[in-house]
Amino acid sequence: MAYWLFKTEPDAFSLDDLKNAPKQTTLWEGVRNYQARNFMRDGVKIGDLVMIYHSSCKQVGVAGIAIVTKEAYPDPTQFDLSSDYYDAKATSENPRWVVVEVTYQSHLKKLVSLKDIKANDSITELALKKAGRLSVIPVTEHDWLQIVKMVST
């Protein structure tokens, strides 16, 4: 099992939206960065745990946990002319983008803010602490446990 952090803008799709989705499951669509796509395509596997991170909002940080329930397959929005994520260069023979499916697990008892994550010297490998622009980020088990521990402090 691996650990991941997936960023989302809660005005577009929040942890509550995931919790309220049919079967509490959604496809993680719209990733349009090649490195993030490669993480989803090559690294994210069924059973991996995902921290859902709310970004571009008043309270930025880790809001809850999801689990990967389906591995990468072509993102259907890349073929949809009416989608914000349409990609004219993508074809069914050569799709450019992928999705994975995630299922809601839990809300954290409190949001773990980016400010608190950056201030925690025990978190050493998390890319979010450094440059953190990617929407899909691998998380070491150590850093995962440190963030979870922050909920109870």
N, C-alpha and C positions, 0 to 999 in steps of 0.2 A: 504494500500500500504506500502511496505517495501522498503528499500534501500540497495544496495549491491555494492561491488567493486569486479570486476573480473579482474584478472591479465592475461596478455598475452605477449608473446615475439613478438614484431612487425616484427622480421625477419621471424617468422613462420606464424603469423596472426595479422594484425594490424587493427586499427580503419578504415583506408582507405580500407582495404580488406572487412570489414563488410559493409561499405558504397557502395562498388562496387559489393557486392554479389547479386545474383538474389533476387529480392524483398527486398534487403538490410537486409536480414535475414540469420542467420546461426544457426546450433546447436553448443552449447558450449561443445565440445568434449575433451576427453583426461584427464579429471580430475581424478587423481589417488592418492588422499589423502582421507582417510575415513572421516575426519571431514569436509573437503570441499564438499565431496560427500553428506554427511548428510545434510549440509546446502542447497544444491541444491535439494535434494530429499524431505526434510521435510519443508523447509522454503521458498524457492523461488517460487513465485506465479505469474500468469498472471497479468500484469499491474505494477509489481514492476519495479523500476528504477535501472539501473546499471551504475556505473562509469566504463569505460574501462580504465584500468591502464596498461601502457606499462612498462615492466620490462626487466631486462637483456639486456639493450641497453644504448646508450650514454645519452639520455634524458629520465630518468625514471620519471614517474608521470602519473597523470590522464589526458587523452587525449580527452575524450568525453563521451557521454551518449548514452545508449541503453535502450530499454524496453523489458521486458520478454513477449514473445508472445505465448509460449507453456511451460507447466509445465513438470516436470521430467518424462522421460521414458528411457528405457535401451539404453545405449550408444552402437551404432552398431559397433564401432571400436573394442570393447572388443572381438568380435567374428571373426574379420577379420584377418586371418593369416598374411596378408601382411602389416598390420598396425603396427606402432610403439606402439600403445596402446593395442595391442592384449593381452588378459589375458587367459591363458590356463585353469584357474580354473573357469572361467565364463561359464555358460551355459544359454540357452534360458529359462530353467525352473528356474534357480537361477542366474540371472544376478548380477554382483557385482557393476557395475558402471552405472551412469545415465548421461544424458544430459538434458539441457533445451534449448529452442530456444530464441534467442534475435534478435531484430530488431534495426537497426541504428536509432538514433534520431538526434544527432548533434555532431559536433566537438566543443570543447571549444575554445574560442577566443585565448587562450594561454594555454599551458601545465602547469598544477599545479604540480610542482616538489615534490618529496619525501622530499627533503631538506626543502622546504617551508612549507610543511605539518608538518614536525617534529618541525619546528620553531614556528608554530602557537599555542600559549598557549590556544586559544579558542577551539581547537580540543582536546577533552578530552577522548573519548571512543574508538577511532579508533585503532584496533589491529595493523594496519600497522605502527603506530607510535612506537609501543612497539617491538614486535617480528616479525610481519608481514610476515611469511613464507607461509601462506595459499594462494591458488589461488582464493578462493571464501571467501569473508569477509563481514559480516553484517556491515552496517553503520547506526548509529543513524540519525534521522532527523536533529538534531542539528549539528552534524559533517558534514552531507551532505550539509546543508545550508552554513556552514563555508567554505567548499571547493569551492562551487559555488561562494561565495562572493569573494574569492581570485582571481578569474578570472578578476574581474573588478578593482582590486587594483594594 
